[in-house]
């Protein structure tokens, strides 16, 4: 198999091998694998620590028979894994990672603890001197735990060398001042890095690390101790290249440039610290980034500088061509690598000390490279491949033919063949290089000399002129599609003035005059075409504007809409479209394009993408054009290509991305079109509507490309979505459904997505007509409150908040007909009502609604944006089982949690899925934990529902898991990445489609503690990182059950639930009230803030 690449891959691979290492041969194989791992990742602390721990465990295991080794293997093991070899390995590992100032102490502390253990047994003067030397060396290296190391040294001296304590400690402290100062200078970056790592924000981690590297690299020129600065910079690069930047081409290139610079400086200045071998470093760089042509070309060049043989340099070229990733980003990297290879061949042939066959080998290699590149390009792009626009390989071959072989005619044939390719023939740069080559050939020919030159007939001498060079310029000007003819005209006239005869100069003047006229007409045509294209764009923007204005003027009561907040809103200021401004239409349209920040003007549709394209690949392809807010990819019906709808941060980004139209993405020529007029804002549909339901609504309008629901993580009351169509005609048809009555009660809203068209909020709370009354006497009812508050105005409604058992909770809401009446009612604040002092205040509206609670048959807590914003609440307690108050244990027995619910699914959709399996007393949606809490009428129903819901596919690729509330609150909210994901995490997501796959059969299993095997321990389970579980830990840390199990109790089995169900029991006498019981919900882990 191919060798692993990256720190994590090596650790996983070696760990797996170590688990099966049951004999000496297998253990030696693991040691060899570790050697390969540290060779591939020499700066990885994790690999070095695992390697040394493994080797040390082998040393300890072979000393006695406790580990179960056969006697013969013990004898051989003592020779192979000796004490000196183990300590030598610890020393080697420390030298490799000691300048990792943030975490090298983890390795050093473990090593020195082993050394101190040995010294405690032997107490030899040699051992004391050895460990004293280790401490002195360590304290002269900057590291984050310098004070702890100093304290350890102090304790060591007190124990083993107290007589020399003062002198030793004073000397070490003085010599460590540079180390302490160096760490102090870097501590701000280390603190920021540490915070980023703890937060789990990889993008912030990368940004800070990049900033740190950019600061660190110039320090060698600013410090008094350049050797220490170089070591610290190399240590920082080791950290970066073994973790977050392991597969980042730019950081690898930065490291190679830095290394080459300091090695070049070392040749002419004072000695520098030991540095990595450049060739080994390039080998690692190309292994981690095999798609990087610049790294391969630098690798070849460095091998040439090092004096490698032709065969060894050729092996690098073969390694590059054998990797499947070299053409990952098209032909650019292929051409970079082949340019370096051909340059090597040319320079080898031109070397005066080269072997006799060097010129022939170079010629064969150059021609083969040209052929290989052409075949490669045609394999990728087929007949659309047009060659290298910079014709680098051809120029190297022409130089070789000119300077080494002296075959001018053959070189000229190559120029002529290239002149027949439109890609090059339309480039002024190509013709000027061709001209300069002809002039060089002309200048290299010696003038004929004769002691008695013959006088030509007529008595005049023939002037020697560079006619071939003149002909090149004439051919260039004859191209009607030349990109910069004006520049060629200037060179042509100057050339004829300098070298040609009068008649040729006259001809040149006439030719350039005519050419200028043609160019002028061409420029006029191009300007007219550009103006027409711009006018069409302006007209399209004007067509959208009147429609939006009409919508603003004739919006129905259901016209309220919301949108998700998006990055960059602050930059655009939420500016509204001016309704009455009278400005020039063109200027208005242009300004509108700049002001708007919505899907209409910030999206593009990309078609004919490769069938196996990934989101990461698309983000990489378009990353230079702007930040991507959202990306939807869909496979075409033929299965041979994909299409993508990409939403950028700004309209300017879209204009830049349009430059990729008709360019190549891998082997596919893609089409990039504006996404304007494709996306609709849709709301006021049934609460249970899902993706399929929305698509069915618009099935007669055209092809729906994507349906995107908003996240409910911070507001569970949102009910709208964005529907994107394949073409503008389909989207236009869909707008005609605006106002359509669905299911007899929902009036659909279907309009073009436009964040500038936003209606003011409505409802009692938004209009300041509702007051909240706290500290209400428990004996007061709604009639009592209505009588008191009606003195200040007409009361529309009164609602007293009660718990699930109907108990008064001391809070009520009173709605008036006008806000003035509500303000007057505030006079009741701090007044006595019955036995309590009332607290009266205006109800405040909040968009932060992280959970939704619904009880019994109550409607969804997710109202449409077209409503008044109020959620209908029950006026009084219901009845469940004769009104008996439920116990905490009873609620717990009939309550389950479902997990892996996407945060775009509302409570109504969850209820529609769950209520098929039994009556629901209460449903609490928790999108912040990707789940919901369900309280059923009885325990038997809860058990049946849990069994039925386990593994249910709630949305494509997302399967439910069932458990208890404690397990639910251990789940984290869904995270969506809008960055490029590479390396280990590429193509994976914590909340991806496969995150919720069905678990093995069983009824709500309790959470299990996962342990990994560790190295160096006796027993069956051994490997990296194993920690033996403590006995009795499960008993001490019992979890709250959900199937009738209390704290520390035994969960009910499926058989128990079956018995309850068959016997007709299961809590039928429990109250069926749907009201909130705050205290008891808290006992069940579902208390809401």
N, C-alpha and C positions, 0 to 999 in steps of 0.2 A: 504494500500500500504506500501511497505518497506520505511523506513526513508531515506531521501537524505543523500548523503555522499559527503563531501567537501564544501568549502565556497561558491562557485558559485552555486552549486545545492541547497543549503539551501536558499540562497538569492532569486533565481528564484522561488522556491516553495512558500516561504512566500509572495513574491511579488504578485504571482498569487492569493493566498488566500486573501490578503489584498484588492485586487481590488473588490472582491465580498463581503466584510465585510460591509453590509448595516444596521446591527442591533447590539445591544449590545452583544448578544450571539456570533455572528460571530467575533466581535472585540476582545472579551475575548479569543476566539479560536486562533486568530492570536498571542495574547500575549503568550499563552501556546506554540505555535509553536516556537516563538522566544526563550522561555526558553529552549526548546529542542535543538534549534540551537546553543545557546551559551554553552550548556552542551556538545554538540558534537564538537564544534569548539571554545573552550574558549579563544583562542588567536587571534581570527579574529576581527580586527578593523572594517571591513566593517559590519559585523553582529551586533556587539555591537552598532555601531553608528546608524544603521537602527533601532535596537530595541529601543534605547533610544529616537530617534526622533519619532517613532511611539507612544510610551507611552506618550511622551510630547504632541503630537498632540491630543491624547485622553483626556489628562488633560485640554488642552485649549478648545477643542470642547465642553466639557460637562459643561463649566462654563456659557455659554450663549446659546441662541437659534439660533444663526446665522448659526451654522453648520447643522441645520435641525433635531436635535435629538428630539424625543418625550420627554415630560416633565418627565415621569416616568423613562426613560432611563438616562436623565440628573441627576436625584437624585441618582440613583444607580451608575452612572459613577463617581460622586463626591466622593462616598465612595471607589470605586474600584481604581480609578486613581487619588489619592490625590496628593497634592503638595509635601508633605514629601516623599511619595512613589516614585515620579518622581525623586526628587533630590537624594534619596537613590540609585536608579537604575543608575543614572549618576555616582555616586561615586563608585558603584560596578564595572561598566564597565571600569572606569578609572584604578582601581586597577588591572584589568585583563590585560590591554594593555599598562600600563604606561612605561614598559621597552622596548617597540618597539621604539627605539631611532630615527628611520627615519621618522615615520608618526604619533606617538602618539599625536603630537601637534594638529592634525586635530580634534581629539576627545576632548582634553582638552580645546582648544580655544572655541569650541561650548558650552561646559559645563560652563566654566567660564563666557561666555557672558550671559548665562541665569542667573547665580548668580548675576552678576553685574546689570542686568536689574531689578531684584527683589530688590537689595540694593538701586538702584536709586529711587525706589518708597517708600521704608521704612526708609532708613538711620538710622538703629538701631545700637548701639554699638556692639550688639551680631553679627549682620551681618558683620560688619567691621572686628571683630576678626576672624570670620569664614573664610572670603575670604583672610585675611592676612595669616592664617594658610595654606590655599590651595596654595597660592603663595610660601610660604616658603618650603612646601613639594615638589612642582613642581620644584623649582630651585635646589633642591638637587638630582634630577633625571637627568642623562645625556639625552639630546635630541638635535636634529639638530637645533632647533630654540631657543636655550637658551638665546641668546641676545635679541630676540624679547620679550620673556617672562619677562626678566629683565626690559625691557623698559615699559612693561605693568604694572609691579609691581610699578615701579617708578611713573607712572602716577596715579595709584591707591592711593599710599601714599600721593601724592601731593593733591589729591582731598579729601580724607577721613581721613587722619591721618598725616597731615603735621607737627605737633609738634614733632612726633616721627620719622620723615623721616630719619634723618641722622643715628640714632642708629639702627633702623630696617634694613635699607639698608646695613649698614656696617656689621651687624651680619649675614644677609643672604648671602652676598657676601663671607664672610669668610667660612661659613659652606658649600658653594657650590664648593669649590676648587677641592674636589675629583671628583665631577660630571663632571666638566669641563675637568679635566685631563683624565678621563675615555673616554669622547667623543673624545678628541684630539687623543688618541691612536687608536681609531676605525674609525676616519674620512677617512683615505685612502681607507679602504674597503667600506665604505658607498658611497664615490664618485664613485668608480668603479662599485658598484652595481647600482647606479643611472644612470650611462652612459649605462650600459647593458640594463636596463629596458627601457630607452628612445629609444635605437636602435631597440628594439623588438627582439633581438637575445636571445632566451630562453636558448640555449646551453651555451652561454657565461654567462648568468645570473646564471645558475646552477653551472657552474665551479667556479665562483667567490664566490657564496654563500657557496659552499663546502669548499673552501679555507678559507673563513671567519670563518666557524664553527670549522675547524681544528685548527685555531689560537685561537679561543675564549675558547675552552674547557679547555686547560691547564692553563688559566689565574688565576684560583682560587688558584693555588699553587705559583703564582708569585707576587701577589698583596698584599698590606697592608690591603686591605678591601675585604676579601673573600666573605662577604655577598653580596656586590654590584656586584662582578664578577659573582657570581652564578645567581643573578637576571638578569643580562645582558645576560648571556648565555641562560637562560631559555626564555628570551624575543626573542633572535635570533632564537632559535628553534621554538618558536611559529610562527614567521614570515615565516620560511622555511616550516613548516608542514601545514600551512594554505594556501600556495601558490604553488610555483614551485615543492616542494617535498611532496605534500599532499599524493601522492600514491607511494612514494619511500621507499621500504622495508629497504634499508641500512640506510637511515637517521633516520627512526623510531627506528631502532635498536640502532644506535648511541645515540639517545636521551634516550632510556631506560637504556643503560649502564651508561650514565652520571648521570641520576637521581638516579639509585641504588647506584652509587659510593658516591654521596654527602649525600644521606640518611644514608648510612652505616657510613660515616665519622661523621655525626651529632650525632650518638649514642655515640661516644667516644670523642667528642671534644666540642667546644663552640657552643652555639645555632646558628642555621642557619635560614635564611629567610623562610617564608612559601613556601612550595613546593607542586606540584601536587600529588594527591593520586596515588600511583603506580598502583593500580588495575583499577582505572578509566582511567589512561593513557594507560594501556594495552588494555582495552576495546576499546578505540578510535583507537589504533594502529591496532588491528585485524579487526576493522570495515573498515579502510582505505585499509588495505592489507590483505584481508581474505585468500589469497593464501599462506601466509607465515607460514610455519610450525614452524620455530624457534620462531616467535612471539607468536604463540599459546602455545608452550611448555613453554616459559618464563611466560606467563600469568598463566598457571596451577601451575607452581612452586611458583610464587609469591603468589597466592591464598593459597597454602599449607603453606607457611611461615607465612601468615597473620592469620592462624588458621581457615580458612573457613571450614565449615562442608562438609561431603562427598557429600551431595546433591548439594551444591553450586558449588563445584569443578566439579561434574559430569555435571552440567548445562553448564560449559565452554566447556567440551568435546563435548556435544551435539550441542552446537552452532557451533563448528568447523566442525563437521561431516555434519551438515545441510547446510553449505555454499556450493555453487556449484563451488567454485573457489579453493578449497583445493588441488585438483589434477590437477590444471591448468598446472603445470610444471612437471607432472608425479607423481610418488609415493614418492618422497623424502620428501615433506611436510607432507604427510599422515603419513609416518613412524616417522617423528620428533614429531608430535603431539601425536601419540599413544605411543611413547617411554616415553614422559613426563607423560602421563596418567597411564601407567603401573608402572612407577617408583613411582608415588604417591600411587598406590594400594599396592605395595610391602612395602614401608616405613610405611604405615598405619598399615599393618599386623604385622610388626616387632616392632612397638611401644609398649613398655611394658604397657603403660597406655591405649591402644586401647580397644574398647569394645570386648566382648567375640566373637561376630560374625564377627569381622574384618577379621580374617584369611579366613573364608568361603567366605565372600564377595570378598576378594582379589582373591581367586582362581577362582571363577566364572568370575570375571571381566577380569583376565589375559587370561583365555581360550577363552572368548568371543572376546577379542581384537585380539588374534591370528587368530581366524576365520574371523573376520570382515576384517582385513587387507588382508588375503588371497583372500576373495571374491572380495574385492575392486580391488586388482591387476589383478585378472582374468577377471573382468569386463572391465578393461582398456586394458589389453594386451592379453586377452584370454589365449590360451595354451602356449603362449610365456613367460608368467610371471614365473620367476624363484625364486622369493622371495627376501628378504633383504640380500645383500651380507655381511652385518655386523651382521646379526641375533640378533638384539638388543632385540626384544621382547622375543625371545626364551631364551636368557641369563638371562633376568629378571625372567622369569618363573622358570628356573633351579635354580637360586639363592633362590627363594621363596620355592621351593620344598626341597632344601637342608637345608636351615637354619631355616625355619619356620615349615615345615611339617616333615622334617627328612626322606622323602621318596626318598632314594638314587636310588633305582631301577627305579622308575618312571622318575626321572631326567635323569638317564642313557638312558632310552628308547628315550627321546627327543634328546639326543646327537646322538644316533644311527639313528634315523629318519633323522636328518639333514645330517649325513654322507652319506646317500643315495641320496642326491641332488648334482648333478655335480658342481653347482655353488660354493658350500661350500667344497665339497670333493676335489676339485682341488686347494684349498687355504691352504698354509702352516700355515697361521695364525689360521684357524679353528682347525686344528689338534693340534697345540701347546696349544690352550686354552682348548681343550678337555683333553689333557694330564695333564695340570696343575690342572684341576678340579679333575681328578682321583687321582693325588698326594695329593691334599687337603683332599679328602675323606680318602685316605690311612693314612695320618698323623693324622686325627681326630679319628681314631679307637684306643682305648686303648689297650696296650699290655696285654695279659692274665697273671694274677699273681696267683701263687700257693705256699703255704709254702713248699710242698714236690713235686716238679715237677717230673713227671714220665720220666724215661729214655727210649727213644724209642728203638725198636728192632734193633740190630746192634750196639748199643752203641753211636749213633750220634743224634744230635738235628736238627730238620728241621728249616732252615732259613726263616724268614718272609720277603717276597719280594712283591713289588707292581706290580704284574703280569698284572693287568688290564691296568695300565698305560703303561707298556711295549707293550701290545697288541695294544694300540692306535697308538704308533709310528710305529709298524710293518705294521699296516693297511695303515698308511699314505704313507710309502715307497712303498707299493704295487701299488700305483696309478701312472700309466705311464704318466699322464698329470698333475702332481703336479707342481705348478708354481715355487717353490723354494725348490727342494728336497735337495740341499746341506745343507741348514739350518736344516732341519729335521734330516739328517744324523748326524750332529754334536751333536744335542740334544740326539739322540738315543745312540750313543757311550758313551757320558758322563753319561747318565742315567744308562746304563748297568754297567759302571765302578763303579758307586756310590752305586747301589742297587742290582744288579742281581748276579746270580751265574756264575762261570767260563764258564760253557757250554753255557749259554745264551749269555754271552759276546762274546764267540767264534762265535756263530751263528750270532750275530750282525755284527761282523767284516766281515764275509763272505757275509752277505746280503748287507752291504753298499758297499763292493768292487764290487759286481755285479751291484748294482744300479748305481754306478759311471760310469761304462762302458756304461750302457744303456743311462745315461744322456749325456755322451760325444757324443754318436752317435746322440742323439736327437738334441743336440746343433749344430752339424755339418749340419744336415738336415735343421734346421731353418736358419742357416747362408747361406746355398746354396740357399734356397728359397728367402731370402732377396736379395742376390746378383743377382739372376735371375730377380726379379722384378725391381731392379734398372737398370739392363742392358736393359730391355725392355723399360724403361722410357728414357734412354739415346738414344737408337736406334730411338725412336719416335722423340726426339728432333733433331737428325741428319737428319731425313727424311725431316723435315720442313726446315732446314738450306739450303740445296742445291736448293730447290724450290725458296726460297727467293733470293738466289744469282743469279739464272737464270733470275728471274724477274728484278733484278737490272741491269743485263747486256743487256737484250733484251726488255727494257721498250719502249713502243710506245710513240709517241708524246702526246697521251692522258693519259700518266701514272702518271700525277701529282696527288697527294692526300694530304689531310689535315686530321687532327684529332683534337678532342676537347682537350684542356688542362685539365689535371686532377691533383688532389692533389697528391703530392709525386713526380712529375716530377723532381723537383729540386734535390731530394734525389738520383735519378737515373741518373741525369746529362745529359740526352739526349744522352747517349753514343751510338755510331754507331757500327754496327756489322763489325768486321774486315774481310776484303775480302781475304787478302793474308797471315794472320798469320798461321804459321805451328805449331800447338800445339797438344797435345794428345787429341784424340776425346772425351774421357770421361771427361777430365778436361774442354774442350771447351764447351761441352754441359751443364755441371754444371754451369760454369760461365755465359753462355748465359741465363740460367734460372734465375740467380740472376740479370743480367743486365736488362732484358726486363721488361717493364712495360706496358703491353697491355692486351687486352681481351683474347688473346690466352692462356696466362699462369697465369692469375689471376681470372679465372672463374671456377665455379663448376655447375653441373646440379644436382638438387635434385628432386627426383620423389617420388610418393606415399605420398605426404603431405595430411593432412586432407582436406576435401572438403570445410570446412568453415574457413580455415586458413587465417589470415590477414598478411599484410606486417610487421606490428609491431611485431607480434608473431614470424615471421621468423627472423627478426633482433635480437630479444631478444635471440632466440635459438642459433644463431651463433655469438653473439657479443663478446664472450670471445676469439674467434679465430682471430679477426682482424676487421679492419674498412671496412664496406661495401660501395663501390662506387655506385653500381647500382643493382637494384633488379627487375626482371620481373617475374610475377606470371601468370600462365595460367591454367585454368581448363581443365581437361582431357575430352575426348569425352564421357566417361561413366558417367561423372558427380559425381563420387564417390571419386575423389582425385584431387589434384593439383600438378603441377610441377613448379619449380622455377629455373631460371638461375641467379646466384648470382655472381657479380663481386666484388672481394676484392681489397684491396690496393696493395698487393704484392703477389708474388708467395709463400712466406713463409706462409702467411695466408691461402692459399689454402691447403698447406700440412697439416696444423693443422686442418682445417675444414674437411678434408677427414677422420679424426678419428670418425666422426659421421656416417660413412657408416654403415648401418644395425642396427643403434640404433633407439630408439623409439621417435617419435614426437607425444605427446599425446598418442593416441591409435594406431597410424600407424607406422609401421616399414619402415623407409625411406631408399632410396638408394642414395648415394652421389658419383658422378663420376666427373673426371676432365672435364673442359669445353674446353680443347685444341682442336683446329680443328673444332670448331662449328661456329665461327663468321667470317663473311666476310665484307670487306669494299667495298661498292658499290657506284659508282658515274657515272656521264655522262648519266643519264637517263633524260627523258623529264621533264621540269621544273614543269609541272602540276601533276607529279606523286605523289600519296598518298600511304598509307599503302596497300590498296587493289591492286593498280597497281603494286607495288613491289612484292607482294605475287604472283600475276598472272605471272610475269616474270619467277619466279622460281618454278611454280607449278609442272613442270615435273621432278624436281630434287629431291623432297622429301618434308617432312613436315617442314614448316617455323615456328619456335617457336616464334620469335618476330622480329619486325622491329623498330629500334630506330633512329629517326631523331635528328640532333643536334639542340640546341637552337640557334635562330637567334638574340637574344637580343643584342649582341655586334657586330655581323657581319651578316647582312641580305643577303650577297652574297654567303653564303655557300650553296652548293647543293651536299650533299652526305648523306649516312645513313649506319647503321650497321645492317646487317641481320644475325640473329642467327638461326641455324637449330637444329632439334631434335637430329640428329646423325652426325657423322663425314663423313659417306658415302654420305649423302645428300649434305653437304657443299662441299665435293670434286667434286661432279657432278656440283654444281653451279659455281665453278671456271672455268669450261669448257666453260661457256657462256662469259668469258672475251673476249672483242673485238666484240661481236655480235652487228650488226647494228639494231637499233630500230627506227621504223617510218621513215626509209630511211635516217636519218641524225645524229642520236645519237649513237656513238660507246660505248657500255656499258663497264664499268670497274668493274670487280668482282674478288677481290683477298682476300686472307686471311688477317685479320686485323693485321697489323704489323707497329707500329709507327717508327721503325728503317728504314723502307723503305719509304723515303720521297724525292720527287724530288724538285730541286730548282725551284723557281717561275720564270715564263716567262712573256713576254709582254713588251710593251714600257716603262711603269713606272718602272717595276722591273729591266729592263736592262738599265735604266738611259738614254733612248732615247727620252724622252718627256720633254719639257720645258713648264712652265706656265708663261704666259705673262699677267701682270696686268696693270691697268691704260691705256688701249688702247683707243684711240680716238673714239668717237661714230660714226664718219663718215667712219672709216676704215672697209673694208670688208676682206673676206678670201684671195682674190687675192692680196690685198695690203700687207697683212702680209706674204703671200707666197713669194712675190717678195723681201721683206726685208730680210727674214731669209734664202732664198735659196743661198745667198751669202756665207753662212758658211757651206753648205752641201746640200745633196739631201733631200728635204722635202717629207715625206710620206703622211702626212695629216695635215690639219689645221681645228680647230673647234673653232668657236666663240660662246660664251655662250650668249643666249638671254632669255628673259622672255616669258611668255605665249602669249603676244601680238607681239612678234618678236622684242622687243626693245633691243638694244645693252646694255649689262651689264658691259662692260669694261674689260672682262677677256677672254683670248683665250688660247688654247692648241696647241702646234706645235710638231709634231712627226718627228724625223729624222731617217735615216736608220742605223746610228751607234751612239754609245754613245760619241765617240770623236767629231763628228759633233755637237751634242747637247751641249757639254762642250764649244766648240768654240762659239756657239751662245750666251753664257752667256756674251760675250763682249758687247752685246746690252743693258745690264742692265744700268740704269741711263742715257740712251741716249734719245734724243728728237725725237719723231715720230709724225708728224703733230703738233697738239697743246698740246700734252701731253708728260710727261717724263715716259718712259717705265720702268717697274719693271720685270726683267726676272730671273727666277730661275728654277732649276730642279724640276720636279714633284716628290712628295714623296708618297710612298705607305703606306697605313695604313690599318691594319686589323680591326680597330674600325669603323664599318659602321652600326650604330644603326638603320638606317631607309633606305628604298628603295623607290625610286620614279620612276614611269613609266608613260608615257604619250601616249595617243592615241593608236596606234597599235604597239608601240615599244615592243621589246622582253623583257622578264623577266630580272630584275636586279639581278637575282640569277644565275650566270654562273656556269657551272660545273667546278670542279677542274682541268679538263683536258684542259680547254681553256687557252688562253694566259693571262687571267686576266683582259683584257680590256672589258668594257661594250660598245657596239655599241651605239653611240649617233647620233641623227638627225643632219644634217648639217645646216639646216636653219629653219626658222619659217614656220609652216604650216599655214593653213587657216581654220578658223572656222567662218562661217557666214559672209563671205565677208571681213574678216580682221578687223572688228570693235573691238576696245579695250574693254574688259569686265570691268564692274564697280565692285567695292568691294561688293556692294549689290547683283549684279547679281551672282557673284561667291558664295556668302554666301547662296543664295536661292537654288542653285543647288548642294550644298555640304552637305554630310551626313558623319557620322562616324559609323563604326561597331565595336563592342566590344566583348570581350571574345573569341578572336582569339588566339589559342595556339601559343606560340612563336616558334614552330617548323614548322609552315605553312608559305611558302614563298609567295611573291607577285603574282607569276604566278598562284598558286592555288586559291588565293583570286580572281584574275581577272577572272579565268575560271568560278567561281561561280557567280560573280556579273554581268559580261557582258551579261548574259542571259536576264537580265532585262533592258538593255538599254546601249547606247553608253557611254563609260567612257572617259572623257577628261584627267583626271589625277588620279593616285592612289598612295598614300603614305602609305607604310606599316610601322607600329610602334610597333614592338614586345616588346619594352620597356614599352608599355602601353597596351599590349594585344589587339591590334586593328589595324584599318586602316582608312585613310581618303579618301573618294571617291568624285570626282567632275564629275558630269554628264553633258551631253550636254544641258539639260534644267531642270527647276524646276519640271515639270510634271514627267519626267523620274526619278528624284531623289525621288519624293514621291512614285511612284510605286515600286521602288527598295527597299525603306525603309520598306514598308508594306510587301513585299515578303520576305525580308531577316530576319525580326523579328522572332526569334525562329527557324531559319534554323539550322540544325545539321551539323556543318562543319566537325567535327570528332566525333566518337562515344562518347556520353555523354556530348559534348560541344555544346551548342546552342548559336547562335549569338544574340546580342542585338543591337539595332540601337539607335542613338542619335546624338548630335552635337559634335563639336570638343572640346568644353570646358569639356563636360562630359568624352570624351576620355582621355584627359590629367589629369583627376582626378583619373584614373585607375592606379594601380601600376603594376610593372612587375611581371611576374610569378615566384614563388619561389618553388624550389624543395627541399624536406627534405631528408637528408641522415642519420637521427637519429631516435631513438625510440620515438614514440609518445604515450604518455599514458594520462590517466585522461580525462579531458574535451575535449581535442583536438584530442583524439585517433580516427582514422578512418576518420578524416575530413581534408579538405584542401581548402585553399582559392581559389585555381585554380583547384579544383577537378572536376570530371565528372559532378557533379550536379550544379556547380557554375553558369552555364549559362542557366538555364532553362528558358522556355518561360514566358514572362510577360503577364499580362492581356491585352486584346485587346486594342489598342489605337495607335495613330500615334506619335512616338517619344516623350513620355511624358517628361516634364521638371523634374529635380531632386527634390525630396521632402525632407523636413527636418523632421527627425523622432524624436519624443519626447516621453519620457516614463513618465507614471503617477507617482506622488509623494505622500508620506504620509502626513497626517495632513492638507490637503487643502480642503476647501469646494468646492462642485461642483461634476459633474458626473464623471470626470476622476480623480481618486485619487489613489495613490499607491506610491511605492518607486521611488524616483528620478524624479518626474514630475516637469517640468518647463513650466509655461504657456507661449505660444508664444506672442511676442509683436505685437500689432496691427500695420498694415501698413508695417511690415517687408518685406513682399513679394514685395511691390511696390518699396521699397527703394533698394532692392537687385535684380533687374530684371536680368535675364540671357540672353545671346545672343542666339537668336533662330536659327533654321536651316531651317525652312519651310517658308522663306520669312520674318522672324521676326528679326528686328534689336535689338539693346540694348534697353530694356524696351518695345519693341513692342510686339504685340499679335501674337503668332504662328498661322500659317495657319492650319485650320482643314482639315480633310479628304474631306469634302464637297468642301472646297476651291480648293484643288488640283484636284478634279474631275471636277469642273467647268472649271479650266484652261485647263485641258486635253481635254475636250469635245469641248471647243471653239478654240482649235488649237493653243493656246498661250503657254506661259511657257518658254519664252526666246529663241525662235528659231533664233532670230537675233543676239544672243550672239556669240562672236568669238569662233571658235573651235580649236584654237591653243593649242598645248600640251606643250608649253614651260613654264618655271618657271617664275612666277611673284612674286618676293621676297617681295616687299612692300605690295602687295595686299594679298598675302598669310599670311603675318604677321597680317593684319587686320582681317583675318578670323581665326586666332588662329592656323595656320598651318605652320608658318614660321620656316625654318630649320636653325640650326646653321651652 
